[in-house]
Amino acid sequence: MNEMISGVGDLVVTDATKGGGSDTARIAEVKAWLAAQFDAAGKEVPDFEYTPRSIAHLYNLSSVSQAKTQAANIVANDFRQKAAEYRSQAARIREILENVGLAQESLPSNVVASAQVLANVANLLNIRDTELSSFLVAMGDVSLRKTGVEEKRAKVHKESKYLLEYTRKAIARLTYLKRTLAQLEDDVAPCEVQMENWKTNLGVMASKERQYMQQYNNYKALLNRVGYTPEINHGVLVEMAEHRKDLEKKTKPIVDTLRSYQDLPPDKALAALAIEDKKRQYAAAEKYLEDVLHSALATSD
């Protein structure tokens, strides 16, 4: 009853008399059901006003309660009828046993005890008679159940061994992971120091990179300013140096001759002729040098 009326006390008070005939019939049915339930418990129905929500809730409770009460009455009547039949059958059997001289009072105590044990075993095996075949069938069923239980027990034992082994491996793995974690935690400080060193070195390297890039740009601008082109490579420069040495060897006698003329007495006519001759030789040497340079550049292209 307490469960049935647990939701009644907190209901909102509104006017429930606005519904039609069906609501009125439901309210009357609910009131009758509540009165019957509280009268059976020896209590009075508590005062409260009906709302559509409370009416629907209580009507559903009353329907379920009445259905269950009806089913319980049917089962109880069946049990009472079976009990009456069993009592009638027991009285008839008792009368038959007394007529043949097998009344319970005239039997020895050990026979009564054996019969009681037989009845208890029959009840335990859930059989309705004491025939040998019934006992054999029940014992076979018990044996089958025992075999099934043993198989399940073996299966559970096997699974438990597997789970135990799995648990041991998991514990070993957990121990290894804990040891590894402790080692990693110990290595954190040295690694942090090394990382700081790498960070410092990285900053220095970045600064050097910027410095070298600036120098590279400066050298590149300088080479562009002096007219450097990619065609002037190391091989070309070496070849030009060798040609320069050859020209120096060829022009050295001429320079020595010019220097020797400086020691001659001043003769303007001869000096002018000598100077013109040396100028022609010097111009020829310069033209030869230019031809060699142009040929070297053309070969590199």
Phi and psi in degrees as GROMACS dihedral restraints (atoms count N, CA, C in turn):
[ dihedral_restraints ]
;  ai    aj    ak    al  type     phi  dphi    fc
    3     4     5     6     1   -63.6    20    10
    4     5     6     7     1   -35.9    20    10
    6     7     8     9     1   -68.5    20    10
    7     8     9    10     1   -34.7    20    10
    9    10    11    12     1   -69.1    20    10
   10    11    12    13     1   -31.4    20    10
   12    13    14    15     1  -109.5    20    10
   13    14    15    16     1    13.6    20    10
   15    16    17    18     1   -66.6    20    10
   16    17    18    19     1   -29.4    20    10
   18    19    20    21     1   -94.8    20    10
   19    20    21    22     1    10.0    20    10
   21    22    23    24     1   -85.5    20    10
   22    23    24    25     1   -36.2    20    10
   24    25    26    27     1   -66.1    20    10
   25    26    27    28     1   -27.8    20    10
   27    28    29    30     1   -98.2    20    10
   28    29    30    31     1    14.0    20    10
   30    31    32    33     1   -73.8    20    10
   31    32    33    34     1   148.2    20    10
   33    34    35    36     1   -79.2    20    10
   34    35    36    37     1   134.1    20    10
   36    37    38    39     1   -81.6    20    10
   37    38    39    40     1   116.8    20    10
   39    40    41    42     1  -139.1    20    10
   40    41    42    43     1   177.9    20    10
   42    43    44    45     1   -86.0    20    10
   43    44    45    46     1   116.8    20    10
   45    46    47    48     1  -103.4    20    10
   46    47    48    49     1     6.2    20    10
   48    49    50    51     1   -92.6    20    10
   49    50    51    52     1     7.5    20    10
   51    52    53    54     1   -86.1    20    10
   52    53    54    55     1   -13.6    20    10
   54    55    56    57     1   -70.7    20    10
   55    56    57    58     1   172.5    20    10
   57    58    59    60     1   -83.3    20    10
   58    59    60    61     1  -155.7    20    10
   60    61    62    63     1   -66.6    20    10
   61    62    63    64     1   -34.8    20    10
   63    64    65    66     1   -65.1    20    10
   64    65    66    67     1   -41.3    20    10
   66    67    68    69     1   -63.8    20    10
   67    68    69    70     1   -40.2    20    10
   69    70    71    72     1   -63.8    20    10
   70    71    72    73     1   -42.5    20    10
   72    73    74    75     1   -64.2    20    10
   73    74    75    76     1   -40.2    20    10
   75    76    77    78     1   -64.0    20    10
   76    77    78    79     1   -43.3    20    10
   78    79    80    81     1   -62.0    20    10
   79    80    81    82     1   -43.0    20    10
   81    82    83    84     1   -63.7    20    10
   82    83    84    85     1   -41.8    20    10
   84    85    86    87     1   -64.8    20    10
   85    86    87    88     1   -41.9    20    10
   87    88    89    90     1   -64.3    20    10
   88    89    90    91     1   -43.0    20    10
   90    91    92    93     1   -62.0    20    10
   91    92    93    94     1   -43.4    20    10
   93    94    95    96     1   -63.1    20    10
   94    95    96    97     1   -40.4    20    10
   96    97    98    99     1   -66.5    20    10
   97    98    99   100     1   -43.5    20    10
   99   100   101   102     1   -62.6    20    10
  100   101   102   103     1   -42.0    20    10
  102   103   104   105     1   -62.0    20    10
  103   104   105   106     1   -42.8    20    10
  105   106   107   108     1   -64.7    20    10
  106   107   108   109     1   -40.7    20    10
  108   109   110   111     1   -68.5    20    10
  109   110   111   112     1   -44.3    20    10
  111   112   113   114     1   -71.2    20    10
  112   113   114   115     1   -33.6    20    10
  114   115   116   117     1   -64.1    20    10
  115   116   117   118     1   -37.4    20    10
  117   118   119   120     1   -66.1    20    10
  118   119   120   121     1   -30.4    20    10
  120   121   122   123     1   -88.3    20    10
  121   122   123   124     1    -3.4    20    10
  123   124   125   126     1    76.1    20    10
  124   125   126   127     1    28.4    20    10
  126   127   128   129     1  -130.4    20    10
  127   128   129   130     1   166.7    20    10
  129   130   131   132     1   -96.8    20    10
  130   131   132   133     1   151.3    20    10
  132   133   134   135     1   -69.9    20    10
  133   134   135   136     1   127.5    20    10
  135   136   137   138     1   -66.9    20    10
  136   137   138   139     1   151.1    20    10
  138   139   140   141     1   -79.7    20    10
  139   140   141   142     1   129.6    20    10
  141   142   143   144     1  -163.1    20    10
  142   143   144   145     1   156.6    20    10
  144   145   146   147     1   -95.2    20    10
  145   146   147   148     1   145.6    20    10
  147   148   149   150     1   -87.8    20    10
  148   149   150   151     1   138.8    20    10
  150   151   152   153     1  -121.4    20    10
  151   152   153   154     1   161.4    20    10
  153   154   155   156     1   -55.7    20    10
  154   155   156   157     1   -36.9    20    10
  156   157   158   159     1   -68.8    20    10
  157   158   159   160     1   -44.7    20    10
  159   160   161   162     1   -67.3    20    10
  160   161   162   163     1   -37.0    20    10
  162   163   164   165     1   -62.8    20    10
  163   164   165   166     1   -46.6    20    10
  165   166   167   168     1   -62.5    20    10
  166   167   168   169     1   -41.9    20    10
  168   169   170   171     1   -65.3    20    10
  169   170   171   172     1   -48.1    20    10
  171   172   173   174     1   -67.7    20    10
  172   173   174   175     1   -34.4    20    10
  174   175   176   177     1   -65.5    20    10
  175   176   177   178     1   -41.1    20    10
  177   178   179   180     1   -63.5    20    10
  178   179   180   181     1   -42.1    20    10
  180   181   182   183     1   -62.2    20    10
  181   182   183   184     1   -41.9    20    10
  183   184   185   186     1   -66.5    20    10
  184   185   186   187     1   -39.1    20    10
  186   187   188   189     1   -63.3    20    10
  187   188   189   190     1   -46.8    20    10
  189   190   191   192     1   -63.8    20    10
  190   191   192   193     1   -42.5    20    10
  192   193   194   195     1   -63.7    20    10
  193   194   195   196     1   -43.6    20    10
  195   196   197   198     1   -65.9    20    10
  196   197   198   199     1   -39.0    20    10
  198   199   200   201     1   -64.3    20    10
  199   200   201   202     1   -44.3    20    10
  201   202   203   204     1   -67.9    20    10
  202   203   204   205     1   -37.4    20    10
  204   205   206   207     1   -63.7    20    10
  205   206   207   208     1   -41.2    20    10
  207   208   209   210     1   -64.3    20    10
  208   209   210   211     1   -43.4    20    10
  210   211   212   213     1   -63.9    20    10
  211   212   213   214     1   -40.0    20    10
  213   214   215   216     1   -65.3    20    10
  214   215   216   217     1   -38.5    20    10
  216   217   218   219     1   -64.2    20    10
  217   218   219   220     1   -39.6    20    10
  219   220   221   222     1   -62.7    20    10
  220   221   222   223     1   -46.0    20    10
  222   223   224   225     1   -64.0    20    10
  223   224   225   226     1   -42.1    20    10
  225   226   227   228     1   -64.3    20    10
  226   227   228   229     1   -42.0    20    10
  228   229   230   231     1   -62.4    20    10
  229   230   231   232     1   -39.4    20    10
  231   232   233   234     1   -64.1    20    10
  232   233   234   235     1   -44.0    20    10
  234   235   236   237     1   -63.1    20    10
  235   236   237   238     1   -40.0    20    10
  237   238   239   240     1   -64.8    20    10
  238   239   240   241     1   -40.1    20    10
  240   241   242   243     1   -65.4    20    10
  241   242   243   244     1   -42.8    20    10
  243   244   245   246     1   -64.7    20    10
  244   245   246   247     1   -38.7    20    10
  246   247   248   249     1   -63.7    20    10
  247   248   249   250     1   -41.5    20    10
  249   250   251   252     1   -62.9    20    10
  250   251   252   253     1   -41.4    20    10
  252   253   254   255     1   -64.9    20    10
  253   254   255   256     1   -41.4    20    10
  255   256   257   258     1   -65.0    20    10
  256   257   258   259     1   -39.1    20    10
  258   259   260   261     1   -66.0    20    10
  259   260   261   262     1   -39.5    20    10
  261   262   263   264     1   -64.6    20    10
  262   263   264   265     1   -42.4    20    10
  264   265   266   267     1   -66.5    20    10
  265   266   267   268     1   -38.9    20    10
  267   268   269   270     1   -64.3    20    10
  268   269   270   271     1   -39.8    20    10
  270   271   272   273     1   -65.0    20    10
  271   272   273   274     1   -39.6    20    10
  273   274   275   276     1   -66.1    20    10
  274   275   276   277     1   -42.6    20    10
  276   277   278   279     1   -66.4    20    10
  277   278   279   280     1   -39.7    20    10
  279   280   281   282     1   -61.8    20    10
  280   281   282   283     1   -40.7    20    10
  282   283   284   285     1   -64.3    20    10
  283   284   285   286     1   -40.4    20    10
  285   286   287   288     1   -64.7    20    10
  286   287   288   289     1   -42.6    20    10
  288   289   290   291     1   -64.7    20    10
  289   290   291   292     1   -38.5    20    10
  291   292   293   294     1   -67.2    20    10
  292   293   294   295     1   -35.7    20    10
  294   295   296   297     1   -66.8    20    10
  295   296   297   298     1   -33.5    20    10
  297   298   299   300     1   -92.9    20    10
  298   299   300   301     1     5.7    20    10
  300   301   302   303     1    80.3    20    10
  301   302   303   304     1    24.9    20    10
  303   304   305   306     1  -115.3    20    10
  304   305   306   307     1    37.0    20    10
  306   307   308   309     1   -66.5    20    10
  307   308   309   310     1   152.7    20    10
  309   310   311   312     1   -60.8    20    10
  310   311   312   313     1   -33.9    20    10
  312   313   314   315     1   -71.0    20    10
  313   314   315   316     1   -26.9    20    10
  315   316   317   318     1   -90.7    20    10
  316   317   318   319     1    -6.5    20    10
  318   319   320   321     1   -85.3    20    10
  319   320   321   322     1   148.5    20    10
  321   322   323   324     1   -63.7    20    10
  322   323   324   325     1   159.6    20    10
  324   325   326   327     1   -66.1    20    10
  325   326   327   328     1   -35.0    20    10
  327   328   329   330     1   -68.7    20    10
  328   329   330   331     1   -33.0    20    10
  330   331   332   333     1   -67.1    20    10
  331   332   333   334     1   -42.7    20    10
  333   334   335   336     1   -62.1    20    10
  334   335   336   337     1   -42.0    20    10
  336   337   338   339     1   -64.3    20    10
  337   338   339   340     1   -41.4    20    10
  339   340   341   342     1   -64.2    20    10
  340   341   342   343     1   -42.7    20    10
  342   343   344   345     1   -62.4    20    10
  343   344   345   346     1   -39.5    20    10
  345   346   347   348     1   -64.5    20    10
  346   347   348   349     1   -40.2    20    10
  348   349   350   351     1   -65.2    20    10
  349   350   351   352     1   -41.7    20    10
  351   352   353   354     1   -61.2    20    10
  352   353   354   355     1   -41.5    20    10
  354   355   356   357     1   -65.9    20    10
  355   356   357   358     1   -40.7    20    10
  357   358   359   360     1   -63.8    20    10
  358   359   360   361     1   -40.7    20    10
  360   361   362   363     1   -65.0    20    10
  361   362   363   364     1   -41.2    20    10
  363   364   365   366     1   -61.2    20    10
  364   365   366   367     1   -42.9    20    10
  366   367   368   369     1   -63.8    20    10
  367   368   369   370     1   -38.9    20    10
  369   370   371   372     1   -65.3    20    10
  370   371   372   373     1   -39.5    20    10
  372   373   374   375     1   -81.8    20    10
  373   374   375   376     1    -3.7    20    10
  375   376   377   378     1    61.0    20    10
  376   377   378   379     1    48.5    20    10
  378   379   380   381     1  -117.7    20    10
  379   380   381   382     1   154.0    20    10
  381   382   383   384     1   -98.8    20    10
  382   383   384   385     1    -6.8    20    10
  384   385   386   387     1  -139.5    20    10
  385   386   387   388     1   175.9    20    10
  387   388   389   390     1  -111.6    20    10
  388   389   390   391     1    28.1    20    10
  390   391   392   393     1   -70.8    20    10
  391   392   393   394     1   147.9    20    10
  393   394   395   396     1   -62.2    20    10
  394   395   396   397     1   -39.2    20    10
  396   397   398   399     1   -62.1    20    10
  397   398   399   400     1   -38.9    20    10
  399   400   401   402     1   -63.1    20    10
  400   401   402   403     1   -42.7    20    10
  402   403   404   405     1   -63.9    20    10
  403   404   405   406     1   -40.4    20    10
  405   406   407   408     1   -65.0    20    10
  406   407   408   409     1   -43.0    20    10
  408   409   410   411     1   -63.4    20    10
  409   410   411   412     1   -43.1    20    10
  411   412   413   414     1   -64.2    20    10
  412   413   414   415     1   -41.8    20    10
  414   415   416   417     1   -64.9    20    10
  415   416   417   418     1   -38.3    20    10
  417   418   419   420     1   -62.4    20    10
  418   419   420   421     1   -40.6    20    10
  420   421   422   423     1   -63.7    20    10
  421   422   423   424     1   -41.2    20    10
  423   424   425   426     1   -64.0    20    10
  424   425   426   427     1   -39.5    20    10
  426   427   428   429     1   -63.1    20    10
  427   428   429   430     1   -42.8    20    10
  429   430   431   432     1   -62.1    20    10
  430   431   432   433     1   -41.5    20    10
  432   433   434   435     1   -63.8    20    10
  433   434   435   436     1   -39.6    20    10
  435   436   437   438     1   -63.4    20    10
  436   437   438   439     1   -42.5    20    10
  438   439   440   441     1   -62.1    20    10
  439   440   441   442     1   -43.2    20    10
  441   442   443   444     1   -61.8    20    10
  442   443   444   445     1   -41.3    20    10
  444   445   446   447     1   -64.8    20    10
  445   446   447   448     1   -40.6    20    10
  447   448   449   450     1   -64.5    20    10
  448   449   450   451     1   -40.1    20    10
  450   451   452   453     1   -63.6    20    10
  451   452   453   454     1   -43.3    20    10
  453   454   455   456     1   -63.3    20    10
  454   455   456   457     1   -38.3    20    10
  456   457   458   459     1   -64.6    20    10
  457   458   459   460     1   -42.8    20    10
  459   460   461   462     1   -62.6    20    10
  460   461   462   463     1   -41.5    20    10
  462   463   464   465     1   -63.5    20    10
  463   464   465   466     1   -43.5    20    10
  465   466   467   468     1   -65.2    20    10
  466   467   468   469     1   -38.0    20    10
  468   469   470   471     1   -63.8    20    10
  469   470   471   472     1   -42.3    20    10
  471   472   473   474     1   -63.3    20    10
  472   473   474   475     1   -43.7    20    10
  474   475   476   477     1   -65.1    20    10
  475   476   477   478     1   -36.9    20    10
  477   478   479   480     1   -66.5    20    10
  478   479   480   481     1   -38.4    20    10
  480   481   482   483     1   -64.1    20    10
  481   482   483   484     1   -41.6    20    10
  483   484   485   486     1   -62.7    20    10
  484   485   486   487     1   -44.3    20    10
  486   487   488   489     1   -65.9    20    10
  487   488   489   490     1   -35.5    20    10
  489   490   491   492     1   -64.1    20    10
  490   491   492   493     1   -44.8    20    10
  492   493   494   495     1   -64.0    20    10
  493   494   495   496     1   -41.4    20    10
  495   496   497   498     1   -63.1    20    10
  496   497   498   499     1   -39.7    20    10
  498   499   500   501     1   -65.2    20    10
  499   500   501   502     1   -40.5    20    10
  501   502   503   504     1   -62.2    20    10
  502   503   504   505     1   -44.5    20    10
  504   505   506   507     1   -62.2    20    10
  505   506   507   508     1   -40.5    20    10
  507   508   509   510     1   -63.9    20    10
  508   509   510   511     1   -39.9    20    10
  510   511   512   513     1   -65.2    20    10
  511   512   513   514     1   -42.1    20    10
  513   514   515   516     1   -62.5    20    10
  514   515   516   517     1   -42.9    20    10
  516   517   518   519     1   -63.7    20    10
  517   518   519   520     1   -40.1    20    10
  519   520   521   522     1   -63.0    20    10
  520   521   522   523     1   -41.7    20    10
  522   523   524   525     1   -61.8    20    10
  523   524   525   526     1   -43.7    20    10
  525   526   527   528     1   -62.0    20    10
  526   527   528   529     1   -42.2    20    10
  528   529   530   531     1   -65.9    20    10
  529   530   531   532     1   -38.4    20    10
  531   532   533   534     1   -64.5    20    10
  532   533   534   535     1   -42.4    20    10
  534   535   536   537     1   -64.0    20    10
  535   536   537   538     1   -41.4    20    10
  537   538   539   540     1   -64.0    20    10
  538   539   540   541     1   -41.2    20    10
  540   541   542   543     1   -62.2    20    10
  541   542   543   544     1   -42.9    20    10
  543   544   545   546     1   -62.4    20    10
  544   545   546   547     1   -40.7    20    10
  546   547   548   549     1   -64.4    20    10
  547   548   549   550     1   -42.1    20    10
  549   550   551   552     1   -64.6    20    10
  550   551   552   553     1   -39.0    20    10
  552   553   554   555     1   -63.7    20    10
  553   554   555   556     1   -35.8    20    10
  555   556   557   558     1   -68.8    20    10
  556   557   558   559     1   -30.1    20    10
  558   559   560   561     1   -84.4    20    10
  559   560   561   562     1    -3.5    20    10
  561   562   563   564     1   -64.5    20    10
  562   563   564   565     1   -47.9    20    10
  564   565   566   567     1   -61.8    20    10
  565   566   567   568     1   -50.3    20    10
  567   568   569   570     1   -60.8    20    10
  568   569   570   571     1   -38.7    20    10
  570   571   572   573     1   -65.4    20    10
  571   572   573   574     1   -37.3    20    10
  573   574   575   576     1   -64.0    20    10
  574   575   576   577     1   -40.9    20    10
  576   577   578   579     1   -62.6    20    10
  577   578   579   580     1   -44.6    20    10
  579   580   581   582     1   -63.8    20    10
  580   581   582   583     1   -39.1    20    10
  582   583   584   585     1   -64.0    20    10
  583   584   585   586     1   -38.7    20    10
  585   586   587   588     1   -63.1    20    10
  586   587   588   589     1   -40.3    20    10
  588   589   590   591     1   -63.5    20    10
  589   590   591   592     1   -43.6    20    10
  591   592   593   594     1   -62.8    20    10
  592   593   594   595     1   -38.2    20    10
  594   595   596   597     1   -64.0    20    10
  595   596   597   598     1   -42.2    20    10
  597   598   599   600     1   -64.3    20    10
  598   599   600   601     1   -45.5    20    10
  600   601   602   603     1   -62.7    20    10
  601   602   603   604     1   -37.5    20    10
  603   604   605   606     1   -64.1    20    10
  604   605   606   607     1   -39.4    20    10
  606   607   608   609     1   -63.4    20    10
  607   608   609   610     1   -41.2    20    10
  609   610   611   612     1   -63.8    20    10
  610   611   612   613     1   -43.9    20    10
  612   613   614   615     1   -63.7    20    10
  613   614   615   616     1   -38.7    20    10
  615   616   617   618     1   -64.0    20    10
  616   617   618   619     1   -39.6    20    10
  618   619   620   621     1   -65.1    20    10
  619   620   621   622     1   -42.5    20    10
  621   622   623   624     1   -62.6    20    10
  622   623   624   625     1   -39.3    20    10
  624   625   626   627     1   -60.6    20    10
  625   626   627   628     1   -44.5    20    10
  627   628   629   630     1   -62.7    20    10
  628   629   630   631     1   -39.6    20    10
  630   631   632   633     1   -64.4    20    10
  631   632   633   634     1   -44.8    20    10
  633   634   635   636     1   -66.8    20    10
  634   635   636   637     1   -37.3    20    10
  636   637   638   639     1   -64.2    20    10
  637   638   639   640     1   -37.7    20    10
  639   640   641   642     1   -66.0    20    10
  640   641   642   643     1   -42.6    20    10
  642   643   644   645     1   -64.0    20    10
  643   644   645   646     1   -40.4    20    10
  645   646   647   648     1   -61.4    20    10
  646   647   648   649     1   -43.7    20    10
  648   649   650   651     1   -63.7    20    10
  649   650   651   652     1   -39.6    20    10
  651   652   653   654     1   -63.7    20    10
  652   653   654   655     1   -45.5    20    10
  654   655   656   657     1   -64.6    20    10
  655   656   657   658     1   -37.9    20    10
  657   658   659   660     1   -64.6    20    10
  658   659   660   661     1   -42.3    20    10
  660   661   662   663     1   -64.0    20    10
  661   662   663   664     1   -39.0    20    10
  663   664   665   666     1   -64.1    20    10
  664   665   666   667     1   -43.2    20    10
  666   667   668   669     1   -64.8    20    10
  667   668   669   670     1   -39.3    20    10
  669   670   671   672     1   -64.1    20    10
  670   671   672   673     1   -36.9    20    10
  672   673   674   675     1   -67.7    20    10
  673   674   675   676     1   -35.4    20    10
  675   676   677   678     1   -89.3    20    10
  676   677   678   679     1     2.0    20    10
  678   679   680   681     1    85.7    20    10
  679   680   681   682     1    25.0    20    10
  681   682   683   684     1   -71.0    20    10
  682   683   684   685     1   137.1    20    10
  684   685   686   687     1  -126.1    20    10
  685   686   687   688     1   158.4    20    10
  687   688   689   690     1   -62.6    20    10
  688   689   690   691     1   -19.2    20    10
  690   691   692   693     1   -68.7    20    10
  691   692   693   694     1   -23.3    20    10
  693   694   695   696     1   -86.1    20    10
  694   695   696   697     1    89.7    20    10
  696   697   698   699     1  -104.1    20    10
  697   698   699   700     1  -173.4    20    10
  699   700   701   702     1   -66.2    20    10
  700   701   702   703     1   -39.3    20    10
  702   703   704   705     1   -63.6    20    10
  703   704   705   706     1   -40.9    20    10
  705   706   707   708     1   -64.0    20    10
  706   707   708   709     1   -42.7    20    10
  708   709   710   711     1   -63.8    20    10
  709   710   711   712     1   -40.1    20    10
  711   712   713   714     1   -63.8    20    10
  712   713   714   715     1   -42.9    20    10
  714   715   716   717     1   -63.5    20    10
  715   716   717   718     1   -41.4    20    10
  717   718   719   720     1   -64.8    20    10
  718   719   720   721     1   -36.6    20    10
  720   721   722   723     1   -65.6    20    10
  721   722   723   724     1   -39.2    20    10
  723   724   725   726     1   -65.1    20    10
  724   725   726   727     1   -41.4    20    10
  726   727   728   729     1   -63.9    20    10
  727   728   729   730     1   -34.4    20    10
  729   730   731   732     1   -65.7    20    10
  730   731   732   733     1   -40.2    20    10
  732   733   734   735     1   -64.6    20    10
  733   734   735   736     1   -39.9    20    10
  735   736   737   738     1   -62.3    20    10
  736   737   738   739     1   -42.9    20    10
  738   739   740   741     1   -63.9    20    10
  739   740   741   742     1   -38.7    20    10
  741   742   743   744     1   -63.3    20    10
  742   743   744   745     1   -38.7    20    10
  744   745   746   747     1   -64.8    20    10
  745   746   747   748     1   -39.1    20    10
  747   748   749   750     1   -71.9    20    10
  748   749   750   751     1   -35.2    20    10
  750   751   752   753     1   -86.8    20    10
  751   752   753   754     1   -11.0    20    10
  753   754   755   756     1   -64.9    20    10
  754   755   756   757     1   -43.2    20    10
  756   757   758   759     1   -60.9    20    10
  757   758   759   760     1   -36.4    20    10
  759   760   761   762     1   -66.2    20    10
  760   761   762   763     1   -42.6    20    10
  762   763   764   765     1   -64.6    20    10
  763   764   765   766     1   -39.4    20    10
  765   766   767   768     1   -64.5    20    10
  766   767   768   769     1   -39.6    20    10
  768   769   770   771     1   -63.4    20    10
  769   770   771   772     1   -42.5    20    10
  771   772   773   774     1   -62.1    20    10
  772   773   774   775     1   -40.0    20    10
  774   775   776   777     1   -65.9    20    10
  775   776   777   778     1   -33.8    20    10
  777   778   779   780     1   -68.8    20    10
  778   779   780   781     1   -28.9    20    10
  780   781   782   783     1   -67.8    20    10
  781   782   783   784     1   -21.6    20    10
  783   784   785   786     1   -66.1    20    10
  784   785   786   787     1   -24.0    20    10
  786   787   788   789     1   -84.8    20    10
  787   788   789   790     1    -7.2    20    10
  789   790   791   792     1   -75.6    20    10
  790   791   792   793     1   157.5    20    10
  792   793   794   795     1   -67.5    20    10
  793   794   795   796     1   150.7    20    10
  795   796   797   798     1   -67.6    20    10
  796   797   798   799     1   111.2    20    10
  798   799   800   801     1  -129.3    20    10
  799   800   801   802     1   109.1    20    10
  801   802   803   804     1   -63.3    20    10
  802   803   804   805     1   -41.9    20    10
  804   805   806   807     1   -67.0    20    10
  805   806   807   808     1   -49.9    20    10
  807   808   809   810     1   -64.7    20    10
  808   809   810   811     1   -39.7    20    10
  810   811   812   813     1   -63.3    20    10
  811   812   813   814     1   -40.1    20    10
  813   814   815   816     1   -65.2    20    10
  814   815   816   817     1   -41.5    20    10
  816   817   818   819     1   -63.9    20    10
  817   818   819   820     1   -43.7    20    10
  819   820   821   822     1   -63.2    20    10
  820   821   822   823     1   -40.7    20    10
  822   823   824   825     1   -66.0    20    10
  823   824   825   826     1   -41.0    20    10
  825   826   827   828     1   -64.0    20    10
  826   827   828   829     1   -40.9    20    10
  828   829   830   831     1   -62.2    20    10
  829   830   831   832     1   -44.2    20    10
  831   832   833   834     1   -68.6    20    10
  832   833   834   835     1   -33.0    20    10
  834   835   836   837     1   -65.0    20    10
  835   836   837   838     1   -39.9    20    10
  837   838   839   840     1   -64.9    20    10
  838   839   840   841     1   -42.7    20    10
  840   841   842   843     1   -63.2    20    10
  841   842   843   844     1   -41.0    20    10
  843   844   845   846     1   -66.1    20    10
  844   845   846   847     1   -40.2    20    10
  846   847   848   849     1   -64.4    20    10
  847   848   849   850     1   -39.8    20    10
  849   850   851   852     1   -63.5    20    10
  850   851   852   853     1   -38.9    20    10
  852   853   854   855     1   -65.8    20    10
  853   854   855   856     1   -42.5    20    10
  855   856   857   858     1   -63.9    20    10
  856   857   858   859     1   -40.4    20    10
  858   859   860   861     1   -63.4    20    10
  859   860   861   862     1   -39.7    20    10
  861   862   863   864     1   -63.6    20    10
  862   863   864   865     1   -39.7    20    10
  864   865   866   867     1   -64.0    20    10
  865   866   867   868     1   -41.8    20    10
  867   868   869   870     1   -64.5    20    10
  868   869   870   871     1   -39.9    20    10
  870   871   872   873     1   -62.4    20    10
  871   872   873   874     1   -41.5    20    10
  873   874   875   876     1   -63.6    20    10
  874   875   876   877     1   -42.7    20    10
  876   877   878   879     1   -63.8    20    10
  877   878   879   880     1   -43.2    20    10
  879   880   881   882     1   -64.5    20    10
  880   881   882   883     1   -39.7    20    10
  882   883   884   885     1   -65.1    20    10
  883   884   885   886     1   -38.2    20    10
  885   886   887   888     1   -65.7    20    10
  886   887   888   889     1   -42.9    20    10
  888   889   890   891     1   -63.9    20    10
  889   890   891   892     1   -41.1    20    10
  891   892   893   894     1   -65.1    20    10
  892   893   894   895     1   -37.2    20    10
  894   895   896   897     1   -65.7    20    10
  895   896   897   898     1   -41.5    20    10
  897   898   899   900     1   -64.4    20    10
  898   899   900   901     1   -35.8    20    10
